[in-house]
Amino acid sequence: MVKTVTHEVQTTVGAYLKEIPGALGTMDYEVRGNRVVAHSADGTVIINLTYEGERHLGSLDLPMTKVEVVCVGFSDDKADAFLKHYDQQMLRTGGG
């Protein structure tokens, strides 16, 4: 099964990547440019990051990054559990 979740966060790709280890826990992973590929016994997670530039909000210039998280090979329950944990860990990184 493949499950994909996409959202925007208010951060840069570099700042987001610094928080990835905590969100992936014990999963083995590697960073390939703006893509993270992580493996576990349950399946593979692919995280694609696309910097979208700055969004202007009054006097603020907010960096915006599109995040696509793809779970491959997970059961529905395992994918949902992973995505819940991932979202909780990444919330402090611009709204993950």
GUSE-175535 format. One record per atom (N, C-alpha, C): residue number from 0; residue in three letters; atom name; x negated, y negated, z. Coordinates in pm, 1 decimal, decimal comma, padded with zeros to 6 digits, always signed. Example, Ala and Ser with C-alpha at 12.3 -4.5 7.8 and 13.67 -1.06 7.14 Angstrom:
BEGIN
+-----+------+------+----------+----------+----------+
: pos : code : site :        X :        Y :        Z :
+-----+------+------+----------+----------+----------+
:   0 :  ALA :    N : -01319,0 : +00569,0 : +00780,0 :
:   0 :  ALA :   CA : -01230,0 : +00450,0 : +00780,0 :
:   0 :  ALA :    C : -01320,0 : +00330,0 : +00780,0 :
:   1 :  SER :    N : -01285,0 : +00225,0 : +00708,0 :
:   1 :  SER :   CA : -01367,0 : +00106,0 : +00714,0 :
:   1 :  SER :    C : -01290,0 : -00003,0 : +00787,0 :
+-----+------+------+----------+----------+----------+
END
This chain:
BEGIN
+-----+------+------+----------+----------+----------+
: pos : code : site :        X :        Y :        Z :
+-----+------+------+----------+----------+----------+
:   0 :  MET :    N : -00082,2 : +00117,2 : +00000,0 :
:   0 :  MET :   CA : +00000,0 : +00000,0 : +00000,0 :
:   0 :  MET :    C : -00087,5 : -00124,9 : +00000,0 :
:   1 :  VAL :    N : -00038,5 : -00230,8 : -00062,7 :
:   1 :  VAL :   CA : -00107,9 : -00359,2 : -00063,2 :
:   1 :  VAL :    C : -00014,0 : -00464,2 : -00006,4 :
:   2 :  LYS :    N : -00062,7 : -00537,5 : +00090,9 :
:   2 :  LYS :   CA : +00016,3 : -00645,9 : +00150,5 :
:   2 :  LYS :    C : -00067,6 : -00772,7 : +00143,7 :
:   3 :  THR :    N : -00008,1 : -00880,8 : +00091,2 :
:   3 :  THR :   CA : -00079,0 : -01006,7 : +00073,6 :
:   3 :  THR :    C : -00007,0 : -01119,7 : +00146,3 :
:   4 :  VAL :    N : -00084,4 : -01200,2 : +00217,4 :
:   4 :  VAL :   CA : -00033,7 : -01318,9 : +00285,1 :
:   4 :  VAL :    C : -00120,4 : -01436,7 : +00241,5 :
:   5 :  THR :    N : -00055,8 : -01546,6 : +00202,2 :
:   5 :  THR :   CA : -00128,5 : -01665,8 : +00158,5 :
:   5 :  THR :    C : -00079,8 : -01786,0 : +00237,7 :
:   6 :  HIS :    N : -00174,8 : -01870,1 : +00280,5 :
:   6 :  HIS :   CA : -00138,8 : -01993,0 : +00349,9 :
:   6 :  HIS :    C : -00251,0 : -02096,1 : +00333,7 :
:   7 :  GLU :    N : -00222,1 : -02219,2 : +00371,4 :
:   7 :  GLU :   CA : -00321,0 : -02326,4 : +00368,0 :
:   7 :  GLU :    C : -00362,3 : -02359,5 : +00510,9 :
:   8 :  VAL :    N : -00489,2 : -02392,2 : +00526,2 :
:   8 :  VAL :   CA : -00540,2 : -02433,6 : +00655,9 :
:   8 :  VAL :    C : -00613,5 : -02566,1 : +00641,7 :
:   9 :  GLN :    N : -00617,3 : -02641,9 : +00750,2 :
:   9 :  GLN :   CA : -00683,8 : -02771,9 : +00749,3 :
:   9 :  GLN :    C : -00826,5 : -02756,3 : +00798,6 :
:  10 :  THR :    N : -00911,1 : -02704,6 : +00711,7 :
:  10 :  THR :   CA : -01052,0 : -02685,9 : +00743,3 :
:  10 :  THR :    C : -01128,1 : -02661,8 : +00613,8 :
:  11 :  THR :    N : -01258,3 : -02656,8 : +00624,2 :
:  11 :  THR :   CA : -01341,5 : -02625,2 : +00508,2 :
:  11 :  THR :    C : -01364,9 : -02474,4 : +00502,7 :
:  12 :  VAL :    N : -01412,4 : -02427,6 : +00389,0 :
:  12 :  VAL :   CA : -01443,9 : -02285,6 : +00374,8 :
:  12 :  VAL :    C : -01552,4 : -02246,4 : +00475,4 :
:  13 :  GLY :    N : -01655,6 : -02328,7 : +00487,8 :
:  13 :  GLY :   CA : -01765,8 : -02298,4 : +00579,9 :
:  13 :  GLY :    C : -01720,8 : -02286,4 : +00723,9 :
:  14 :  ALA :    N : -01637,7 : -02378,2 : +00768,8 :
:  14 :  ALA :   CA : -01587,3 : -02372,9 : +00906,6 :
:  14 :  ALA :    C : -01499,6 : -02250,1 : +00927,3 :
:  15 :  TYR :    N : -01420,1 : -02216,2 : +00828,1 :
:  15 :  TYR :   CA : -01332,6 : -02099,7 : +00837,9 :
:  15 :  TYR :    C : -01416,1 : -01971,7 : +00847,2 :
:  16 :  LEU :    N : -01520,2 : -01963,2 : +00765,7 :
:  16 :  LEU :   CA : -01605,0 : -01844,1 : +00766,2 :
:  16 :  LEU :    C : -01672,2 : -01821,4 : +00901,7 :
:  17 :  LYS :    N : -01702,4 : -01927,7 : +00974,1 :
:  17 :  LYS :   CA : -01766,1 : -01914,0 : +01105,7 :
:  17 :  LYS :    C : -01675,7 : -01843,7 : +01206,5 :
:  18 :  GLU :    N : -01544,2 : -01851,2 : +01186,2 :
:  18 :  GLU :   CA : -01448,7 : -01790,9 : +01278,6 :
:  18 :  GLU :    C : -01409,1 : -01648,0 : +01240,8 :
:  19 :  ILE :    N : -01447,3 : -01605,0 : +01122,6 :
:  19 :  ILE :   CA : -01407,9 : -01472,4 : +01072,8 :
:  19 :  ILE :    C : -01450,7 : -01357,4 : +01164,5 :
:  20 :  PRO :    N : -01573,7 : -01355,6 : +01219,7 :
:  20 :  PRO :   CA : -01612,8 : -01240,3 : +01301,6 :
:  20 :  PRO :    C : -01516,2 : -01211,0 : +01416,3 :
:  21 :  GLY :    N : -01468,4 : -01312,0 : +01485,1 :
:  21 :  GLY :   CA : -01374,9 : -01289,8 : +01594,7 :
:  21 :  GLY :    C : -01242,5 : -01233,5 : +01548,1 :
:  22 :  ALA :    N : -01198,6 : -01275,5 : +01431,8 :
:  22 :  ALA :   CA : -01070,3 : -01229,8 : +01379,2 :
:  22 :  ALA :    C : -01076,5 : -01087,0 : +01327,1 :
:  23 :  LEU :    N : -01193,1 : -01045,1 : +01280,1 :
:  23 :  LEU :   CA : -01206,1 : -00910,4 : +01224,7 :
:  23 :  LEU :    C : -01242,1 : -00807,6 : +01330,5 :
:  24 :  GLY :    N : -01278,6 : -00853,0 : +01449,5 :
:  24 :  GLY :   CA : -01309,1 : -00760,0 : +01557,8 :
:  24 :  GLY :    C : -01423,9 : -00667,8 : +01524,3 :
:  25 :  THR :    N : -01398,8 : -00537,8 : +01528,4 :
:  25 :  THR :   CA : -01504,6 : -00438,8 : +01507,4 :
:  25 :  THR :    C : -01517,7 : -00393,3 : +01361,8 :
:  26 :  MET :    N : -01443,1 : -00455,1 : +01272,4 :
:  26 :  MET :   CA : -01449,8 : -00414,7 : +01131,2 :
:  26 :  MET :    C : -01585,8 : -00451,3 : +01071,2 :
:  27 :  ASP :    N : -01638,7 : -00362,5 : +00988,3 :
:  27 :  ASP :   CA : -01758,3 : -00394,0 : +00910,5 :
:  27 :  ASP :    C : -01716,2 : -00485,3 : +00796,8 :
:  28 :  TYR :    N : -01793,9 : -00591,0 : +00771,4 :
:  28 :  TYR :   CA : -01755,9 : -00683,5 : +00664,6 :
:  28 :  TYR :    C : -01878,8 : -00745,5 : +00600,4 :
:  29 :  GLU :    N : -01856,8 : -00800,2 : +00482,8 :
:  29 :  GLU :   CA : -01961,1 : -00876,7 : +00415,1 :
:  29 :  GLU :    C : -01897,3 : -00997,1 : +00348,3 :
:  30 :  VAL :    N : -01974,3 : -01104,0 : +00340,8 :
:  30 :  VAL :   CA : -01929,4 : -01227,2 : +00276,6 :
:  30 :  VAL :    C : -01993,5 : -01233,3 : +00139,1 :
:  31 :  ARG :    N : -01910,7 : -01253,7 : +00037,5 :
:  31 :  ARG :   CA : -01957,1 : -01266,6 : -00101,0 :
:  31 :  ARG :    C : -01905,6 : -01400,0 : -00152,9 :
:  32 :  GLY :    N : -01984,6 : -01505,3 : -00134,6 :
:  32 :  GLY :   CA : -01940,4 : -01638,9 : -00175,0 :
:  32 :  GLY :    C : -01823,8 : -01683,0 : -00088,9 :
:  33 :  ASN :    N : -01709,4 : -01707,1 : -00150,2 :
:  33 :  ASN :   CA : -01588,7 : -01748,3 : -00077,8 :
:  33 :  ASN :    C : -01493,8 : -01631,3 : -00055,7 :
:  34 :  ARG :    N : -01546,9 : -01511,6 : -00056,5 :
:  34 :  ARG :   CA : -01466,7 : -01389,8 : -00036,0 :
:  34 :  ARG :    C : -01528,6 : -01307,4 : +00076,1 :
:  35 :  VAL :    N : -01441,2 : -01256,4 : +00162,8 :
:  35 :  VAL :   CA : -01483,6 : -01166,6 : +00269,7 :
:  35 :  VAL :    C : -01418,1 : -01031,8 : +00242,9 :
:  36 :  VAL :    N : -01498,2 : -00925,4 : +00248,3 :
:  36 :  VAL :   CA : -01446,0 : -00790,1 : +00231,3 :
:  36 :  VAL :    C : -01478,3 : -00712,9 : +00359,0 :
:  37 :  ALA :    N : -01373,2 : -00662,4 : +00425,3 :
:  37 :  ALA :   CA : -01388,9 : -00591,1 : +00551,9 :
:  37 :  ALA :    C : -01329,4 : -00452,0 : +00540,2 :
:  38 :  HIS :    N : -01393,0 : -00356,4 : +00609,2 :
:  38 :  HIS :   CA : -01349,6 : -00217,1 : +00602,3 :
:  38 :  HIS :    C : -01326,0 : -00161,4 : +00742,2 :
:  39 :  SER :    N : -01222,4 : -00079,6 : +00752,7 :
:  39 :  SER :   CA : -01196,9 : -00004,0 : +00875,7 :
:  39 :  SER :    C : -01144,9 : +00132,9 : +00834,0 :
:  40 :  ALA :    N : -01121,3 : +00218,8 : +00931,6 :
:  40 :  ALA :   CA : -01065,8 : +00350,9 : +00902,3 :
:  40 :  ALA :    C : -00924,3 : +00340,0 : +00845,8 :
:  41 :  ASP :    N : -00855,2 : +00228,7 : +00875,0 :
:  41 :  ASP :   CA : -00716,8 : +00210,8 : +00830,4 :
:  41 :  ASP :    C : -00704,6 : +00156,9 : +00689,1 :
:  42 :  GLY :    N : -00809,5 : +00089,5 : +00638,8 :
:  42 :  GLY :   CA : -00802,2 : +00030,8 : +00505,4 :
:  42 :  GLY :    C : -00904,3 : -00080,4 : +00486,4 :
:  43 :  THR :    N : -00883,6 : -00157,9 : +00382,4 :
:  43 :  THR :   CA : -00974,4 : -00267,0 : +00345,0 :
:  43 :  THR :    C : -00898,6 : -00398,7 : +00348,9 :
:  44 :  VAL :    N : -00966,6 : -00503,0 : +00397,5 :
:  44 :  VAL :   CA : -00910,7 : -00638,2 : +00398,5 :
:  44 :  VAL :    C : -00997,6 : -00724,9 : +00308,8 :
:  45 :  ILE :    N : -00934,3 : -00797,2 : +00218,9 :
:  45 :  ILE :   CA : -01004,2 : -00891,1 : +00131,6 :
:  45 :  ILE :    C : -00948,4 : -01029,9 : +00161,5 :
:  46 :  ILE :    N : -01037,1 : -01122,3 : +00195,3 :
:  46 :  ILE :   CA : -00996,5 : -01259,2 : +00226,5 :
:  46 :  ILE :    C : -01059,2 : -01350,9 : +00122,3 :
:  47 :  ASN :    N : -00975,5 : -01415,3 : +00044,0 :
:  47 :  ASN :   CA : -01021,0 : -01509,1 : -00059,3 :
:  47 :  ASN :    C : -00995,9 : -01651,6 : -00009,9 :
:  48 :  LEU :    N : -01100,2 : -01734,4 : -00014,3 :
:  48 :  LEU :   CA : -01090,8 : -01872,5 : +00031,8 :
:  48 :  LEU :    C : -01112,4 : -01966,6 : -00085,3 :
:  49 :  THR :    N : -01022,8 : -02062,9 : -00102,7 :
:  49 :  THR :   CA : -01032,9 : -02160,0 : -00211,4 :
:  49 :  THR :    C : -01020,0 : -02299,6 : -00153,0 :
:  50 :  TYR :    N : -01129,0 : -02376,4 : -00160,3 :
:  50 :  TYR :   CA : -01124,1 : -02514,5 : -00110,8 :
:  50 :  TYR :    C : -01040,8 : -02597,5 : -00206,7 :
:  51 :  GLU :    N : -00942,4 : -02668,9 : -00153,5 :
:  51 :  GLU :   CA : -00849,9 : -02746,2 : -00236,8 :
:  51 :  GLU :    C : -00873,0 : -02896,4 : -00228,3 :
:  52 :  GLY :    N : -00978,3 : -02938,4 : -00161,4 :
:  52 :  GLY :   CA : -01007,0 : -03081,0 : -00149,8 :
:  52 :  GLY :    C : -00943,7 : -03139,4 : -00024,4 :
:  53 :  GLU :    N : -00942,3 : -03271,8 : -00020,4 :
:  53 :  GLU :   CA : -00889,0 : -03340,2 : +00096,2 :
:  53 :  GLU :    C : -00745,5 : -03384,2 : +00073,6 :
:  54 :  ARG :    N : -00666,9 : -03374,0 : +00178,4 :
:  54 :  ARG :   CA : -00531,2 : -03426,0 : +00177,6 :
:  54 :  ARG :    C : -00532,6 : -03552,5 : +00262,7 :
:  55 :  HIS :    N : -00478,6 : -03658,5 : +00208,2 :
:  55 :  HIS :   CA : -00479,9 : -03786,9 : +00277,3 :
:  55 :  HIS :    C : -00349,7 : -03804,4 : +00354,4 :
:  56 :  LEU :    N : -00363,6 : -03827,3 : +00483,3 :
:  56 :  LEU :   CA : -00249,4 : -03846,5 : +00570,6 :
:  56 :  LEU :    C : -00274,9 : -03974,6 : +00650,0 :
:  57 :  GLY :    N : -00220,0 : -04084,4 : +00602,0 :
:  57 :  GLY :   CA : -00248,2 : -04213,8 : +00663,4 :
:  57 :  GLY :    C : -00396,0 : -04244,6 : +00650,2 :
:  58 :  SER :    N : -00461,2 : -04267,0 : +00763,0 :
:  58 :  SER :   CA : -00604,7 : -04296,8 : +00760,1 :
:  58 :  SER :    C : -00690,4 : -04171,1 : +00771,8 :
:  59 :  LEU :    N : -00626,3 : -04054,5 : +00776,8 :
:  59 :  LEU :   CA : -00699,6 : -03928,3 : +00790,1 :
:  59 :  LEU :    C : -00723,9 : -03863,2 : +00654,5 :
:  60 :  ASP :    N : -00841,5 : -03806,0 : +00637,7 :
:  60 :  ASP :   CA : -00873,8 : -03723,6 : +00521,9 :
:  60 :  ASP :    C : -00894,5 : -03581,4 : +00573,5 :
:  61 :  LEU :    N : -00799,7 : -03494,4 : +00546,3 :
:  61 :  LEU :   CA : -00801,9 : -03359,2 : +00600,1 :
:  61 :  LEU :    C : -00847,8 : -03259,5 : +00494,6 :
:  62 :  PRO :    N : -00954,6 : -03182,8 : +00522,8 :
:  62 :  PRO :   CA : -00997,0 : -03080,3 : +00427,7 :
:  62 :  PRO :    C : -00893,8 : -02968,4 : +00424,8 :
:  63 :  MET :    N : -00859,5 : -02920,8 : +00305,4 :
:  63 :  MET :   CA : -00758,8 : -02815,7 : +00291,9 :
:  63 :  MET :    C : -00819,0 : -02695,2 : +00218,5 :
:  64 :  THR :    N : -00792,3 : -02578,3 : +00271,1 :
:  64 :  THR :   CA : -00840,7 : -02454,0 : +00211,8 :
:  64 :  THR :    C : -00724,7 : -02355,2 : +00201,4 :
:  65 :  LYS :    N : -00710,4 : -02294,1 : +00084,2 :
:  65 :  LYS :   CA : -00610,9 : -02188,4 : +00063,7 :
:  65 :  LYS :    C : -00674,1 : -02056,3 : +00107,2 :
:  66 :  VAL :    N : -00601,1 : -01980,6 : +00188,3 :
:  66 :  VAL :   CA : -00649,0 : -01852,7 : +00238,8 :
:  66 :  VAL :    C : -00553,9 : -01743,9 : +00191,6 :
:  67 :  GLU :    N : -00608,7 : -01645,1 : +00124,1 :
:  67 :  GLU :   CA : -00530,9 : -01529,1 : +00080,2 :
:  67 :  GLU :    C : -00589,0 : -01406,1 : +00149,3 :
:  68 :  VAL :    N : -00506,7 : -01339,5 : +00228,7 :
:  68 :  VAL :   CA : -00548,8 : -01218,9 : +00300,2 :
:  68 :  VAL :    C : -00476,4 : -01100,7 : +00237,1 :
:  69 :  VAL :    N : -00554,4 : -01006,2 : +00185,5 :
:  69 :  VAL :   CA : -00498,7 : -00888,5 : +00118,1 :
:  69 :  VAL :    C : -00538,3 : -00763,6 : +00197,7 :
:  70 :  CYS :    N : -00438,3 : -00688,5 : +00242,2 :
:  70 :  CYS :   CA : -00461,2 : -00561,5 : +00312,4 :
:  70 :  CYS :    C : -00436,0 : -00448,0 : +00213,4 :
:  71 :  VAL :    N : -00536,3 : -00365,1 : +00192,5 :
:  71 :  VAL :   CA : -00527,6 : -00255,9 : +00096,0 :
:  71 :  VAL :    C : -00542,6 : -00122,6 : +00169,8 :
:  72 :  GLY :    N : -00448,0 : -00032,0 : +00149,1 :
:  72 :  GLY :   CA : -00458,0 : +00101,4 : +00206,2 :
:  72 :  GLY :    C : -00402,1 : +00114,9 : +00346,1 :
:  73 :  PHE :    N : -00357,4 : +00006,7 : +00408,2 :
:  73 :  PHE :   CA : -00298,7 : +00011,3 : +00541,4 :
:  73 :  PHE :    C : -00153,8 : +00058,6 : +00532,2 :
:  74 :  SER :    N : -00105,8 : +00124,9 : +00636,7 :
:  74 :  SER :   CA : +00037,8 : +00149,5 : +00647,1 :
:  74 :  SER :    C : +00103,2 : +00014,7 : +00677,2 :
:  75 :  ASP :    N : +00234,6 : +00005,9 : +00659,3 :
:  75 :  ASP :   CA : +00305,1 : -00119,3 : +00689,0 :
:  75 :  ASP :    C : +00280,0 : -00164,6 : +00832,4 :
:  76 :  ASP :    N : +00291,8 : -00072,2 : +00926,4 :
:  76 :  ASP :   CA : +00273,7 : -00106,1 : +01067,8 :
:  76 :  ASP :    C : +00131,5 : -00152,8 : +01097,1 :
:  77 :  LYS :    N : +00033,4 : -00083,3 : +01041,5 :
:  77 :  LYS :   CA : -00107,1 : -00120,7 : +01065,2 :
:  77 :  LYS :    C : -00139,5 : -00254,8 : +01000,0 :
:  78 :  ALA :    N : -00086,1 : -00281,0 : +00880,6 :
:  78 :  ALA :   CA : -00108,5 : -00409,4 : +00814,5 :
:  78 :  ALA :    C : -00046,1 : -00521,9 : +00895,1 :
:  79 :  ASP :    N : +00076,4 : -00502,0 : +00942,6 :
:  79 :  ASP :   CA : +00142,8 : -00603,5 : +01023,8 :
:  79 :  ASP :    C : +00066,9 : -00630,2 : +01153,5 :
:  80 :  ALA :    N : +00018,2 : -00525,0 : +01217,3 :
:  80 :  ALA :   CA : -00057,8 : -00540,5 : +01342,3 :
:  80 :  ALA :    C : -00188,0 : -00616,1 : +01315,7 :
:  81 :  PHE :    N : -00257,6 : -00580,8 : +01206,6 :
:  81 :  PHE :   CA : -00380,8 : -00651,7 : +01174,5 :
:  81 :  PHE :    C : -00353,0 : -00799,7 : +01148,2 :
:  82 :  LEU :    N : -00251,4 : -00828,7 : +01066,1 :
:  82 :  LEU :   CA : -00221,0 : -00967,5 : +01030,6 :
:  82 :  LEU :    C : -00179,2 : -01049,0 : +01153,0 :
:  83 :  LYS :    N : -00108,5 : -00988,3 : +01245,7 :
:  83 :  LYS :   CA : -00069,9 : -01058,5 : +01368,4 :
:  83 :  LYS :    C : -00194,1 : -01094,6 : +01449,8 :
:  84 :  HIS :    N : -00283,0 : -00997,7 : +01468,0 :
:  84 :  HIS :   CA : -00408,3 : -01022,4 : +01540,9 :
:  84 :  HIS :    C : -00492,3 : -01128,3 : +01469,0 :
:  85 :  TYR :    N : -00504,8 : -01115,5 : +01340,1 :
:  85 :  TYR :   CA : -00584,1 : -01209,3 : +01260,1 :
:  85 :  TYR :    C : -00529,8 : -01351,5 : +01275,1 :
:  86 :  ASP :    N : -00399,4 : -01367,1 : +01260,4 :
:  86 :  ASP :   CA : -00337,9 : -01499,6 : +01272,9 :
:  86 :  ASP :    C : -00360,4 : -01559,2 : +01411,9 :
:  87 :  GLN :    N : -00346,8 : -01478,3 : +01515,3 :
:  87 :  GLN :   CA : -00368,8 : -01527,8 : +01651,4 :
:  87 :  GLN :    C : -00512,4 : -01575,6 : +01670,2 :
:  88 :  GLN :    N : -00607,4 : -01503,2 : +01614,0 :
:  88 :  GLN :   CA : -00748,0 : -01540,7 : +01628,0 :
:  88 :  GLN :    C : -00784,8 : -01663,7 : +01547,0 :
:  89 :  MET :    N : -00716,8 : -01683,2 : +01432,9 :
:  89 :  MET :   CA : -00752,5 : -01793,2 : +01342,4 :
:  89 :  MET :    C : -00670,7 : -01918,8 : +01365,3 :
:  90 :  LEU :    N : -00572,8 : -01918,0 : +01453,1 :
:  90 :  LEU :   CA : -00488,8 : -02035,2 : +01475,3 :
:  90 :  LEU :    C : -00569,9 : -02159,7 : +01507,9 :
:  91 :  ARG :    N : -00676,5 : -02144,3 : +01585,5 :
:  91 :  ARG :   CA : -00756,5 : -02260,7 : +01623,7 :
:  91 :  ARG :    C : -00838,4 : -02316,1 : +01507,1 :
:  92 :  THR :    N : -00846,5 : -02241,1 : +01397,7 :
:  92 :  THR :   CA : -00922,8 : -02285,4 : +01281,7 :
:  92 :  THR :    C : -00829,7 : -02348,3 : +01179,1 :
:  93 :  GLY :    N : -00769,8 : -02456,4 : +01214,0 :
:  93 :  GLY :   CA : -00691,4 : -02532,8 : +01119,0 :
:  93 :  GLY :    C : -00554,3 : -02477,4 : +01088,9 :
:  94 :  GLY :    N : -00503,2 : -02388,4 : +01170,6 :
:  94 :  GLY :   CA : -00365,5 : -02344,0 : +01151,4 :
:  94 :  GLY :    C : -00349,8 : -02209,5 : +01087,8 :
:  95 :  GLY :    N : -00461,2 : -02130,7 : +01074,1 :
:  95 :  GLY :   CA : -00459,3 : -02000,2 : +01012,0 :
:  95 :  GLY :    C : -00338,1 : -01923,2 : +01033,8 :
+-----+------+------+----------+----------+----------+
END
